[in-house]
Amino acid sequence: MTPQPSETSPGYRGSGKLRDKVALITGGDSGIGRAIAVLYAREGAKVGILYLNEDDDARETRRLVEAEGQPCTILSGDVGDEETCRKAVERIIGEHGRLDILINNAAEQHPRKSIVDITAEQLERTFRTNIFGQFYMVKAALPHMNEGASIINTTSVTAYRGSPELLDYSASKGAIVAFTRSLSISLTDRGIRVNAVAPGPIWTPLIPSTFDEGKVESFGSNVPMKRAGQPDEVAPAYVFLASDDSSYMSGQVLHPNGGAVVNG
């Protein structure tokens, strides 16, 4: 990518907000997921990432996490497969004996000009990755999560503003908002908080890999700040929601989106 995304927050100083916690991050090989992994390690958490097939990117995330003085387990597999999710959680529990933070961040998008261009296979694939995977990860993780644990789901500004070329993606992201709100109520009695983050246009590898050159060049220009955000401008929201700083928040969505007002 040119320019490369900013994923390591060089000016961010950790203060032990997540000391001795164990976090599992899906889609943690690059972009927002990588930025979260780095900050979590800087705040004292042990990290595991689940990614699809970008082995080199995953190894780079591990290098960055280990440079912060924390271990990083890298796990390859498809979050749309329930057995993969179960095995990923089992691996983390086997290595660390606990799971305190689950970040459901993995997603995919496939722009299409019209709904008639969205095949049944694409529709199912998008929902399987973006929302089924979150269900599967939560189902696998919950038996190992105790009071004080946190689940954070990545939704999108498109869940609130819509996107004419990302109908299936935006619909799946809307489902994540409803899932977050409902799950938060379901888990209140267990003392497990569930929140979400709805990024706006963020400069990640997903953008040049899915949009044409014209879209990439103008990406982010339609928000009040007139620019795309960087992954390390989003990651602090995940630190906040995982830490005791947000102890009175559940069922909420944070909106790092360049100033777009979505009233959500």
C-alpha positions in Angstrom: 0.0 0.0 0.0 1.1 3.5 -0.7 1.2 5.2 1.7 1.5 2.5 4.3 -1.2 2.6 7.0 -0.1 3.9 10.4 -0.7 1.0 12.8 1.7 1.4 15.7 0.8 4.7 17.4 4.4 5.8 18.2 3.1 8.6 20.4 0.9 6.4 22.5 2.2 5.6 26.0 0.9 2.5 27.8 -0.1 2.8 31.4 -1.0 -0.8 32.3 -4.7 -0.5 31.6 -4.8 -4.1 30.4 -2.0 -5.6 32.5 -2.2 -9.4 32.7 -5.3 -9.6 30.5 -5.5 -12.1 27.6 -7.1 -10.8 24.4 -8.1 -12.7 21.2 -8.5 -10.5 18.1 -10.0 -11.7 14.8 -8.7 -10.1 11.7 -5.6 -9.2 13.7 -3.0 -9.6 10.9 -3.2 -6.0 9.6 -5.1 -2.7 9.6 -7.3 -2.0 12.6 -6.7 -5.5 14.1 -3.0 -5.0 14.0 -3.2 -1.6 15.6 -5.4 -3.0 18.4 -2.9 -5.8 19.0 0.0 -3.4 19.3 -1.8 -1.1 21.8 -3.1 -4.0 23.8 0.4 -5.3 24.2 1.6 -1.8 25.1 -1.1 -1.8 27.8 0.2 -5.1 29.2 -2.1 -7.7 27.6 -1.1 -11.0 26.1 -2.4 -11.2 22.6 -3.7 -13.9 20.2 -4.8 -13.1 16.6 -7.0 -15.2 14.3 -6.6 -14.4 10.6 -7.6 -16.0 7.3 -4.4 -16.6 5.2 -2.1 -13.6 5.2 0.8 -15.4 6.9 3.4 -12.7 6.3 1.2 -10.0 7.7 0.4 -12.1 10.7 4.0 -12.7 11.5 4.6 -9.0 11.3 1.9 -8.4 13.8 3.5 -10.9 16.1 6.8 -9.2 15.7 5.3 -5.8 16.6 3.5 -7.3 19.6 6.6 -9.1 20.9 8.5 -5.8 20.5 6.1 -4.4 23.1 7.2 -7.2 25.5 4.2 -9.4 25.2 3.6 -12.8 23.6 1.5 -13.1 20.5 -0.2 -16.3 19.3 -1.0 -16.4 15.6 -3.8 -18.6 14.4 -4.9 -19.1 10.8 -8.5 -20.0 9.9 -11.8 -18.8 8.6 -14.1 -17.2 11.3 -17.0 -18.3 9.2 -16.3 -21.8 10.2 -17.6 -22.6 13.8 -15.0 -25.3 14.4 -12.2 -22.9 13.5 -13.5 -20.5 16.1 -13.7 -23.2 18.8 -10.2 -24.3 18.2 -8.8 -20.8 18.3 -10.3 -20.2 21.7 -9.1 -23.6 22.9 -5.6 -22.7 21.8 -5.6 -19.4 23.7 -7.0 -21.1 26.8 -4.4 -23.9 26.5 -1.6 -21.3 26.4 -2.8 -18.8 28.9 -5.6 -20.4 31.0 -8.0 -17.5 30.5 -9.6 -15.1 28.0 -10.6 -11.6 29.2 -11.1 -9.7 25.9 -12.7 -10.9 22.6 -12.4 -8.5 19.6 -14.6 -9.5 16.7 -13.0 -7.6 14.0 -12.7 -9.9 10.9 -14.7 -8.7 7.9 -14.9 -8.7 4.1 -16.6 -6.5 1.5 -17.2 -6.9 -2.2 -18.5 -3.7 -3.9 -21.2 -4.1 -6.5 -23.0 -1.5 -8.6 -26.5 -3.0 -8.1 -28.2 -5.6 -5.9 -28.8 -7.7 -9.0 -25.0 -8.2 -9.1 -24.8 -9.7 -5.7 -24.8 -13.5 -6.0 -26.3 -15.8 -3.4 -22.8 -17.1 -2.8 -21.4 -13.5 -2.1 -24.3 -12.7 0.1 -23.8 -15.8 2.2 -20.1 -15.4 2.3 -20.3 -11.8 3.5 -22.7 -12.6 6.3 -20.8 -15.7 7.3 -17.6 -13.8 7.8 -19.0 -10.6 9.2 -21.8 -11.7 11.5 -21.9 -15.5 11.7 -18.2 -15.4 12.7 -19.0 -13.1 15.6 -21.7 -15.5 16.8 -19.3 -18.4 16.6 -16.5 -16.6 18.4 -18.8 -15.5 21.2 -20.2 -19.0 21.6 -16.8 -20.5 21.9 -15.4 -17.8 24.2 -18.2 -17.4 26.7 -17.6 -20.5 28.7 -14.1 -19.2 29.5 -15.0 -15.5 30.2 -15.6 -14.3 33.8 -17.0 -11.2 35.4 -15.2 -8.2 34.2 -14.5 -9.6 30.7 -15.2 -7.5 27.6 -16.5 -8.3 24.1 -16.0 -5.6 21.4 -17.4 -6.0 17.9 -16.4 -4.0 14.9 -19.3 -2.6 12.9 -19.1 0.3 10.5 -20.4 3.8 9.7 -22.2 2.1 6.8 -24.5 0.5 9.3 -25.9 4.0 10.0 -25.3 5.9 6.7 -25.8 3.1 4.2 -23.7 2.4 1.1 -25.2 1.9 -2.3 -22.3 -0.2 -3.5 -21.9 -2.3 -0.3 -25.4 -3.5 0.3 -24.6 -6.8 1.8 -21.6 -5.5 3.8 -23.6 -2.6 5.3 -26.5 -4.9 6.0 -24.2 -7.3 7.9 -22.7 -4.3 9.8 -26.2 -3.3 10.8 -26.8 -6.8 12.1 -23.7 -6.4 14.3 -25.1 -3.3 15.9 -28.3 -5.2 16.8 -26.2 -8.2 17.9 -24.1 -6.0 20.2 -27.1 -4.4 21.9 -28.9 -7.7 22.4 -25.8 -9.6 23.6 -25.0 -6.8 26.1 -28.4 -7.2 27.7 -28.0 -11.0 27.7 -24.7 -10.9 29.5 -25.3 -8.1 32.0 -26.0 -10.5 34.9 -22.7 -12.2 34.2 -20.8 -8.9 34.5 -19.5 -9.2 30.9 -19.7 -5.9 28.9 -20.4 -5.9 25.2 -19.7 -2.8 23.1 -18.8 -2.0 19.5 -16.8 0.4 17.4 -18.1 1.8 14.1 -15.1 3.1 12.1 -15.6 5.5 9.2 -13.2 5.5 6.2 -10.0 4.0 7.6 -6.9 3.4 5.4 -6.4 -0.4 5.6 -5.4 -3.1 3.1 -9.1 -3.8 2.6 -9.5 -0.5 0.7 -7.1 -0.9 -2.3 -7.9 -4.6 -2.4 -11.7 -4.0 -3.0 -12.1 -0.6 -4.7 -11.0 0.7 -8.1 -8.2 3.3 -8.4 -10.6 6.3 -8.5 -12.3 5.3 -5.3 -9.0 4.7 -3.6 -7.7 8.1 -4.6 -10.7 9.9 -3.1 -11.2 7.6 -0.2 -12.2 9.5 2.9 -12.8 12.8 1.2 -16.6 12.7 1.9 -16.3 13.2 5.7 -16.1 16.5 7.5 -12.3 16.0 8.2 -11.8 15.4 4.4 -9.4 12.5 4.9 -9.3 8.8 5.7 -8.4 7.9 9.2 -5.5 5.6 10.2 -5.8 2.3 12.1 -3.9 3.7 15.1 -6.5 6.5 15.3 -9.2 3.9 15.9 -7.4 1.4 18.2 -7.5 3.6 21.3 -11.3 3.2 21.2 -10.8 -0.5 21.7 -8.4 0.1 24.6 -11.0 2.3 26.3 -13.8 -0.3 25.9 -11.7 -3.1 27.1 -10.4 -1.3 30.2 -12.0 -0.3 33.5 -12.2 3.3 32.1 -15.5 2.2 30.4 -16.8 0.2 33.4 -20.3 1.8 33.1 -20.7 1.2 29.4 -22.3 -1.7 27.7 -24.4 -2.0 24.5 -22.8 1.1 23.1 -21.1 2.0 19.8 -18.2 4.4 19.5 -17.8 6.3 16.2 -14.2 7.2 15.1 -15.4 8.4 11.7 -13.8 11.7 10.8 -16.7 13.8 12.1 -19.7 12.3 10.5 -22.8 12.7 12.7 -24.8 9.5 12.6 -27.0 9.8 15.7 -26.4 6.2 16.6 
